[in-house]
Amino acid sequence: MTGESVPSARLQRVRRESPTQQVRDQLLLAIESGDYAAGSQLPSERVLCETFGVSRVSVREAIAGLEALGLVSVQHGKGAYVRGPIPEQLAGPFQHYLQLHREEMLDLINVRGALDELAAELTAREGSDEDLGALVRAHEAFRDEAEATATNLEQLALLDVQFHVAIGRAANNELLYKLLADLHGVMQQSRRVMLACSPRQPTPSVSDHQAIVHAITAHNVRDARQAAQKHLSGIREWLEKAQVPGASFG
């Protein structure tokens, strides 16, 4: 390979907080979006430092994180190279993680399920028109991204979090909202990995979200709780049966 790799146009200077994570996330997004295809070389440390406005330490730690996930291969003296398509490369690390932490993840899902059901019930009973409007918009944003020709998994995972947190915000219970926001934030990365390993998963999620929104906006407390329960049951079943690659929700 001749010449130095050029930074993707989507790479931007990062904020001062958590620069390593921001660099890693931007590089991951660029790889997922096809800016750097399998076998291509990432820009040099020097170029990335200038592009992001961070130190070499932050760049090296970010690339090390991608290497730990099996997404890039670092060749000393040459640079970092993209190893392969994201879903294929994530399958191995996620399968290993499942083997070690499946029960822990299921425990988190069970806690999340109880909170999501309560939030859906309270929102159906007490949600204001303004809050319900925000919930509908959050659902539409997730749906549009899930149905896009080239779905951005990082963005889809974030929109999924925002949808569920919007339900907690509309429940008019500050403690419940904080618990949901913290829990969904913790689970965001595993969410993105599951979406990558199960490409068909967004479709039933959109349908489940629509059922939740329909029940909540109709102020049907029972149906809202049942719709939230059904949604989490599908995720729980996937985690229990998942043998990456090839598993899917629904």
Phi, psi and chi 1 to 4 in degrees:
 res  aa     phi    psi   chi1   chi2   chi3   chi4
   1 MET       -  128.3 -175.4  172.8  -67.1      -
   2 THR  -110.0  152.8   60.6      -      -      -
   3 GLY    78.0  161.8      -      -      -      -
   4 GLU   -92.9  136.7 -171.3  167.6   14.4      -
   5 SER   -62.7  140.2  179.0      -      -      -
   6 VAL   -93.6  138.1  177.0      -      -      -
   7 PRO   -60.6  139.8  -21.8   33.3      -      -
   8 SER   -61.4  146.0  163.0      -      -      -
   9 ALA   -64.9  -20.3      -      -      -      -
  10 ARG   -83.9   -8.3   73.1 -179.8   70.4 -112.2
  11 LEU   -77.3  131.3  -55.5 -176.2      -      -
  12 GLN  -131.4  158.1  -56.5  173.8    5.6      -
  13 ARG   -59.8  141.8  -65.7 -178.5   71.3   86.8
  14 VAL  -100.5  161.4  -57.4      -      -      -
  15 ARG   -73.6  167.2  -57.5 -178.8  -59.9  -85.1
  16 ARG   -72.8  -30.2  -69.1 -172.0  178.5  -82.9
  17 GLU   -77.3  136.8   61.8  -91.4   20.0      -
  18 SER    47.4   55.8  -55.3      -      -      -
  19 PRO   -61.0  -37.2   21.7  -33.5      -      -
  20 THR   -60.7  -46.2  -64.0      -      -      -
  21 GLN   -64.7  -39.7 -179.4  176.8  -14.8      -
  22 GLN   -65.3  -41.1  -67.4  177.0   64.9      -
  23 VAL   -63.2  -46.7  170.8      -      -      -
  24 ARG   -59.8  -45.4 -175.7 -159.7   64.2 -161.0
  25 ASP   -64.9  -39.9  -70.3  -12.2      -      -
  26 GLN   -67.9  -40.4  -73.0 -161.7   44.7      -
  27 LEU   -65.7  -40.5  -72.6  173.2      -      -
  28 LEU   -60.9  -43.8  178.9   58.0      -      -
  29 LEU   -63.4  -41.0  177.2   57.7      -      -
  30 ALA   -64.2  -38.5      -      -      -      -
  31 ILE   -68.5  -46.0  -66.4  171.6      -      -
  32 GLU   -60.5  -35.4  -74.3 -178.3  -22.4      -
  33 SER   -80.3   -4.6  -58.7      -      -      -
  34 GLY    89.8    6.5      -      -      -      -
  35 ASP   -63.9  -32.6  -65.9  -13.3      -      -
  36 TYR  -123.9  105.9  -58.8  110.3      -      -
  37 ALA   -78.4  167.8      -      -      -      -
  38 ALA   -56.6  130.6      -      -      -      -
  39 GLY    91.4  -12.6      -      -      -      -
  40 SER   -82.2  158.6   66.2      -      -      -
  41 GLN   -95.6  137.1 -176.5  179.8   13.0      -
  42 LEU   -73.2  157.9  -65.9 -179.6      -      -
  43 PRO   -57.3  156.2  -26.0   35.8      -      -
  44 SER   -65.2  163.3   66.7      -      -      -
  45 GLU   -55.6  -42.9  -75.4 -174.0    2.3      -
  46 ARG   -60.3  -47.0  178.0 -174.3   61.2   79.0
  47 VAL   -65.5  -40.8  172.3      -      -      -
  48 LEU   -66.3  -38.5  -70.3  176.4      -      -
  49 CYS   -61.4  -42.2  -72.7      -      -      -
  50 GLU   -69.4  -39.1  -67.0  174.5   -5.1      -
  51 THR   -66.6  -45.2  -59.4      -      -      -
  52 PHE   -87.7  -20.1  -67.8  119.3      -      -
  53 GLY    72.5   37.3      -      -      -      -
  54 VAL  -127.9  175.4  -61.1      -      -      -
  55 SER   -81.0  165.3   67.9      -      -      -
  56 ARG   -62.3  -31.5  -75.3 -176.6  179.5  -93.6
  57 VAL   -60.3  -46.0  171.9      -      -      -
  58 SER   -62.8  -42.1  -65.5      -      -      -
  59 VAL   -65.4  -44.8  168.5      -      -      -
  60 ARG   -64.2  -40.8  -72.0  172.9 -178.9  171.3
  61 GLU   -66.7  -37.5  -70.8  179.4  -11.5      -
  62 ALA   -65.1  -44.7      -      -      -      -
  63 ILE   -67.3  -35.9  -68.3  176.5      -      -
  64 ALA   -62.1  -36.8      -      -      -      -
  65 GLY   -65.0  -40.6      -      -      -      -
  66 LEU   -67.6  -35.5  -64.4  177.2      -      -
  67 GLU   -67.4  -38.7 -175.6  178.9   29.3      -
  68 ALA   -62.9  -30.3      -      -      -      -
  69 LEU   -81.0   -6.8  -78.8  173.9      -      -
  70 GLY    82.5   15.7      -      -      -      -
  71 LEU   -89.1  -27.9  -58.0  179.7      -      -
  72 VAL  -132.6  158.8  -57.7      -      -      -
  73 SER  -120.4  123.0  174.0      -      -      -
  74 VAL   -94.4  120.2  176.0      -      -      -
  75 GLN  -107.3  108.6  -60.3  179.8   23.6      -
  76 HIS   -56.9  129.6  -64.4  -69.0      -      -
  77 GLY    87.4   -9.7      -      -      -      -
  78 LYS  -118.3  -43.8  -65.4 -176.4  177.8 -179.9
  79 GLY   134.4 -167.9      -      -      -      -
  80 ALA  -106.7  133.8      -      -      -      -
  81 TYR  -121.0  140.0  -66.1   82.1      -      -
  82 VAL   -71.2  131.9  178.2      -      -      -
  83 ARG   -85.0  -36.9  -66.1 -173.5   59.1 -177.2
  84 GLY   176.9 -176.6      -      -      -      -
  85 PRO   -56.4  142.3  -23.5   33.9      -      -
  86 ILE   -55.3  -53.4  -68.8  -65.3      -      -
  87 PRO   -56.5  -40.6  -26.7   37.1      -      -
  88 GLU   -67.6  -41.1  -66.2  178.2   11.8      -
  89 GLN   -73.6  -29.0  -67.2  -57.2  -40.1      -
  90 LEU   -78.1  -20.9  -75.2  173.6      -      -
  91 ALA   -59.0  -47.4      -      -      -      -
  92 GLY   -61.5  -55.0      -      -      -      -
  93 PRO   -58.9  -39.8  -25.7   35.0      -      -
  94 PHE   -69.3  -37.8 -174.9   54.0      -      -
  95 GLN   -63.4  -41.7 -173.5  172.5   36.1      -
  96 HIS   -63.5  -41.9  178.5   64.1      -      -
  97 TYR   -62.3  -41.5 -175.7   82.9      -      -
  98 LEU   -60.2  -41.0  -88.1  179.0      -      -
  99 GLN   -61.4  -34.5  -68.0  171.4  -11.7      -
 100 LEU   -88.2  -33.7  -66.2  176.4      -      -
 101 HIS  -127.3   16.9  -57.3  -69.8      -      -
 102 ARG   -56.8  -45.8 -169.5 -170.2  -59.2  -96.1
 103 GLU   -64.3  -39.0  -66.8  -55.9  -44.0      -
 104 GLU   -63.3  -42.4  177.6 -176.4  -15.8      -
 105 MET   -65.3  -38.8  -66.7  176.9   70.5      -
 106 LEU   -65.2  -37.5  -74.5  169.3      -      -
 107 ASP   -61.6  -42.9  -74.1  -17.4      -      -
 108 LEU   -63.1  -40.5  -74.8  171.5      -      -
 109 ILE   -63.2  -40.0  -73.3  -66.0      -      -
 110 ASN   -64.5  -42.0  -71.8  -26.8      -      -
 111 VAL   -66.1  -45.1  172.9      -      -      -
 112 ARG   -60.0  -40.3  174.2 -169.8  154.6 -174.7
 113 GLY   -60.0  -44.9      -      -      -      -
 114 ALA   -62.3  -41.8      -      -      -      -
 115 LEU   -70.4  -40.9  -65.8  177.0      -      -
 116 ASP   -63.2  -40.4  -83.1   -4.1      -      -
 117 GLU   -63.6  -45.2  -72.8 -179.6   41.3      -
 118 LEU   -62.8  -43.2  177.2   58.9      -      -
 119 ALA   -62.7  -42.3      -      -      -      -
 120 ALA   -63.0  -40.7      -      -      -      -
 121 GLU   -64.4  -48.1  175.9 -176.0  -28.9      -
 122 LEU   -65.4  -38.5  -67.7  176.5      -      -
 123 THR   -67.9  -39.0  -60.1      -      -      -
 124 ALA   -63.2  -32.3      -      -      -      -
 125 ARG   -85.3  -38.1 -179.2 -177.6  -65.6  127.2
 126 GLU  -124.0   -4.3  -56.4  177.6   12.4      -
 127 GLY   -62.4  134.4      -      -      -      -
 128 SER   -78.8  164.6   67.2      -      -      -
 129 ASP   -59.8  -38.7  -69.7  -17.8      -      -
 130 GLU   -64.2  -45.7 -179.3 -180.0   -3.5      -
 131 ASP   -66.2  -39.6  -72.1  -27.3      -      -
 132 LEU   -67.1  -34.6  -63.7 -174.1      -      -
 133 GLY   -63.0  -41.7      -      -      -      -
 134 ALA   -64.3  -37.6      -      -      -      -
 135 LEU   -64.5  -44.4  173.6   59.0      -      -
 136 VAL   -60.7  -42.9  170.0      -      -      -
 137 ARG   -65.1  -37.6  -70.2 -169.4  -65.9  -84.7
 138 ALA   -64.4  -39.6      -      -      -      -
 139 HIS   -64.6  -43.8  162.4   62.1      -      -
 140 GLU   -65.1  -36.5  -68.9  173.0  -15.5      -
 141 ALA   -65.2  -42.7      -      -      -      -
 142 PHE   -64.4  -45.2  176.9   84.6      -      -
 143 ARG   -60.4  -44.9  179.2 -159.7   62.0 -159.6
 144 ASP   -63.2  -40.5  -68.5  -13.1      -      -
 145 GLU   -69.7  -40.0 -176.0   63.1   41.5      -
 146 ALA   -64.4  -32.3      -      -      -      -
 147 GLU   -95.1    1.6  -64.7  176.3   -8.4      -
 148 ALA   -66.3  152.9      -      -      -      -
 149 THR   -59.6  -43.0  -57.4      -      -      -
 150 ALA  -120.1   90.1      -      -      -      -
 151 THR   -69.7  131.8  -59.2      -      -      -
 152 ASN   -90.7  107.5 -179.0  -38.4      -      -
 153 LEU   -64.6  -36.2  -64.0  178.4      -      -
 154 GLU   -63.1  -45.6 -168.9   78.0   24.0      -
 155 GLN   -67.9  -38.0  179.7   69.2    4.7      -
 156 LEU   -63.5  -41.9 -170.1   64.2      -      -
 157 ALA   -63.0  -41.6      -      -      -      -
 158 LEU   -64.1  -43.2  176.7   60.3      -      -
 159 LEU   -66.2  -32.7  -67.9  171.5      -      -
 160 ASP   -63.7  -45.6 -169.1   26.5      -      -
 161 VAL   -59.3  -46.6  170.4      -      -      -
 162 GLN   -62.3  -34.9  -68.5  176.2  -11.5      -
 163 PHE   -63.2  -50.9  170.0   75.9      -      -
 164 HIS   -69.1  -36.2  -71.8  -74.9      -      -
 165 VAL   -67.4  -32.5  170.9      -      -      -
 166 ALA   -61.8  -35.1      -      -      -      -
 167 ILE   -65.5  -43.9  -61.2  175.4      -      -
 168 GLY   -63.5  -37.7      -      -      -      -
 169 ARG   -65.7  -36.8 -177.8 -178.6  -66.1  110.1
 170 ALA   -78.0   -8.2      -      -      -      -
 171 ALA   -77.5  -10.2      -      -      -      -
 172 ASN    59.0   39.8  -68.7  -42.7      -      -
 173 ASN  -136.9  102.8 -176.3  -52.5      -      -
 174 GLU   -60.6  -41.4 -172.2   65.4   21.1      -
 175 LEU   -65.1  -44.9  176.7   58.0      -      -
 176 LEU   -61.1  -42.4  176.8   60.5      -      -
 177 TYR   -60.8  -45.3  166.1   65.6      -      -
 178 LYS   -64.9  -40.9  -71.1 -179.1  177.8  178.9
 179 LEU   -63.1  -44.2  -71.8  172.0      -      -
 180 LEU   -66.3  -42.7  -83.3  170.6      -      -
 181 ALA   -61.4  -44.0      -      -      -      -
 182 ASP   -65.7  -46.0  -72.5  -14.5      -      -
 183 LEU   -65.7  -45.9 -178.1   57.2      -      -
 184 HIS   -67.2  -32.5  -78.8  -76.9      -      -
 185 GLY   -64.6  -42.0      -      -      -      -
 186 VAL   -61.4  -35.7  167.0      -      -      -
 187 MET   -90.6    2.2  -61.8 -178.4   68.8      -
 188 GLN   -63.1  -43.1 -176.8  177.1  -12.9      -
 189 GLN   -65.9  -42.8 -177.1   65.4    9.8      -
 190 SER   -64.9  -31.5   61.5      -      -      -
 191 ARG   -60.6  -47.4 -140.1 -174.1 -145.4  102.1
 192 ARG   -64.1  -40.4 -171.0 -166.3   62.1   74.6
 193 VAL   -65.7  -40.8  175.8      -      -      -
 194 MET   -64.8  -38.4  -75.5 -170.6  -72.9      -
 195 LEU   -63.2  -38.7  -73.0  167.7      -      -
 196 ALA   -69.0  -37.9      -      -      -      -
 197 CYS   -81.6  -15.1  -67.6      -      -      -
 198 SER  -131.5   78.8  179.4      -      -      -
 199 PRO   -57.5  -25.2  -23.1   33.9      -      -
 200 ARG   -85.6   -5.0  -71.2  179.8  -68.4  169.9
 201 GLN   -61.5  -38.6 -169.7  -87.2  -26.9      -
 202 PRO   -57.0  -31.2  -27.0   36.5      -      -
 203 THR   -61.5  -53.7  -59.5      -      -      -
 204 PRO   -65.8  -28.3   16.4  -28.5      -      -
 205 SER   -64.1  -41.8  -76.0      -      -      -
 206 VAL   -61.0  -44.5  169.9      -      -      -
 207 SER   -63.2  -43.2  177.6      -      -      -
 208 ASP   -63.9  -43.5  -73.3   -7.7      -      -
 209 HIS   -61.4  -41.3  -73.6 -170.9      -      -
 210 GLN   -62.0  -40.3  178.6   60.0   63.5      -
 211 ALA   -64.3  -39.1      -      -      -      -
 212 ILE   -65.0  -47.2  -66.2  170.1      -      -
 213 VAL   -62.0  -43.3  170.2      -      -      -
 214 HIS   -60.3  -45.1  178.4   75.9      -      -
 215 ALA   -67.6  -41.7      -      -      -      -
 216 ILE   -66.5  -47.3  -72.9  176.5      -      -
 217 THR   -68.7  -20.7   54.4      -      -      -
 218 ALA   -87.1   -0.6      -      -      -      -
 219 HIS    57.0   36.3  -61.2  -74.0      -      -
 220 ASN   -96.1   96.9 -170.9  -40.0      -      -
 221 VAL   -61.2  -45.8  173.4      -      -      -
 222 ARG   -63.8  -47.8 -175.0 -167.5   64.5  179.5
 223 ASP   -66.7  -33.9  -75.1   -1.9      -      -
 224 ALA   -63.4  -44.4      -      -      -      -
 225 ARG   -66.0  -41.8 -171.5  161.2 -166.2  130.1
 226 GLN   -66.3  -38.4  -71.5 -179.4  -13.9      -
 227 ALA   -65.3  -41.1      -      -      -      -
 228 ALA   -64.5  -40.2      -      -      -      -
 229 GLN   -64.2  -43.4 -178.6 -176.9   53.0      -
 230 LYS   -62.2  -41.5  177.1 -179.9  178.3  -65.9
 231 HIS   -60.3  -48.0 -178.9   46.7      -      -
 232 LEU   -70.5  -29.2  -93.4  -66.7      -      -
 233 SER   -63.1  -38.9  -66.9      -      -      -
 234 GLY   -63.8  -42.0      -      -      -      -
 235 ILE   -66.5  -43.0  -61.7  174.0      -      -
 236 ARG   -61.3  -43.1 -172.7 -177.4  -60.7  109.6
 237 GLU   -63.2  -40.3 -179.4  179.5   -3.6      -
 238 TRP   -61.9  -45.0 -173.7   89.3      -      -
 239 LEU   -63.8  -36.1  -79.2  172.6      -      -
 240 GLU   -69.2  -33.1  -70.4  172.0  -16.3      -
 241 LYS  -104.9  -11.5  -62.7  179.9  178.7  179.7
 242 ALA   -57.1  127.9      -      -      -      -
 243 GLN  -128.8   86.4  -63.1  -66.4  -30.6      -
 244 VAL   -67.0  138.0 -179.6      -      -      -
 245 PRO   -87.4  171.9   32.0  -34.3      -      -
 246 GLY   105.4  -10.9      -      -      -      -
 247 ALA   -82.8  159.5      -      -      -      -
 248 SER  -155.4  158.2   64.9      -      -      -
 249 PHE   -73.7  166.7  -75.2  107.9      -      -
 250 GLY    77.6      -      -      -      -      -
